[in-house]
Amino acid sequence: MAEWIKLEHTTPDKPEIVQLAAHLDIDHDAAFGKCVRFWIWTDQQSQNGHDLTVTSAFLDRLTNCPGFTDALVKVGWLRKRNTNFSVPNFDRHNGQTAKNRALARDRKRASRKSHGMSVTKTGPEVEVEVEVEVPPPTPPPPGEVDEFLRWANQRTGARFSNISGDQRKRLKAHVDRLGLAEVKRCLENGLRDFMGTNTPLPYFVGTDKKAGMLGNWVPAKEPVDPGAREWEQPYE
């Protein structure tokens, strides 16, 4: 099944789109298109629209529009707190719950049409439609490797998105050996070098001939709680 996001007919003409176009000094339709590009990325990277640990510069590059992030904050469609971003009312239109509601509504309309029905009528030209929310299935908890990959893609601008099966096995072996917190610390410690190499994944997880960053990593003597302190500022 193809991935998708939910859009309303009225979205391109909302006041926020008009304001965004004015802030960025770009065409009205271009402002809407850049929002769609941002919403697609958000839907891929987050289940609830919160704790998007990226920089303003990354989001500007994502939409190919300098100043896009600050403008989206000004119109109220993005919130910034410390080094994190969040999308207000994300679950109204994105996320699996919103998609399930939209699909359920479409199925009910299709069912009424197939039975020669429209909607329940309580009087002349009065239509009443009852929407029943279908609860989404509970997804299995993510493994530590998947959790690291989501975190690492946010920190590095999706540089872990094309990880191969062999590289994933190497990463899992390192996570099992060092622990998730140490693997995160290793990437944070060498983030600048990681971002500067043309072969970032082999450089990080290693190959048959080279140990890589993780193979050479010496863990801390004391257990590290990843929430005990703020991570370093993101590399740009």
Long-range contacts (C-beta under 8 A, 24 or more apart in sequence): 3-43, 3-44, 4-99, 5-36, 5-39, 5-40, 5-43, 5-93, 5-94, 6-93, 6-94, 6-98, 6-99, 6-102, 7-36, 7-93, 8-93, 16-75, 16-76, 16-77, 19-74, 19-75, 20-71, 20-72, 20-75, 20-77, 23-67, 23-71, 23-74, 23-75, 24-65, 24-67, 24-68, 24-71, 26-65, 34-63, 34-64, 34-65, 34-68, 35-72, 35-77, 37-62, 37-63, 38-62, 38-63, 38-68, 38-72, 39-94, 42-87, 42-90, 42-94, 43-94, 43-95, 45-150, 45-153, 45-154, 46-87, 46-90, 47-95, 47-96, 48-90, 48-91, 48-95, 49-86, 49-87, 49-88, 49-90, 49-91, 49-94, 49-95, 50-84, 50-86, 50-87, 50-90, 51-84, 51-86, 52-84, 52-85, 52-86, 52-87, 52-154, 53-83, 53-84, 53-151, 53-154, 53-155, 53-234, 54-85, 54-154, 54-155, 54-157, 54-234, 55-83, 55-234, 55-236, 56-80, 57-236, 58-157, 58-234, 58-236, 59-85, 61-157, 82-230, 83-230, 83-231, 83-233, 83-234, 96-136, 97-133, 97-135, 97-136, 100-133, 100-134, 100-135, 100-136, 101-131, 101-133, 101-134, 103-134, 104-131, 104-132, 104-133, 104-134, 105-131, 144-175, 144-180, 145-171, 145-172, 145-175, 147-180, 148-175, 148-180, 148-183, 148-184, 151-184, 152-184, 152-187, 155-187, 155-188, 155-191, 155-234, 156-187, 156-191, 156-194, 156-195, 156-200, 159-194, 159-195, 159-200, 159-201, 160-201, 162-201, 163-201, 164-201, 167-201, 167-202, 167-205, 170-205, 170-206, 170-212, 170-214, 171-205, 171-214, 174-205, 174-214, 174-215, 178-214, 178-217, 178-219, 179-219, 180-226, 181-223, 181-224, 181-225, 181-226, 182-217, 182-219, 182-220, 182-224, 183-214, 184-226, 185-220, 185-224, 185-226, 186-213, 186-214, 186-217, 187-213, 188-231, 188-232, 191-232, 191-235, 192-235, 195-235
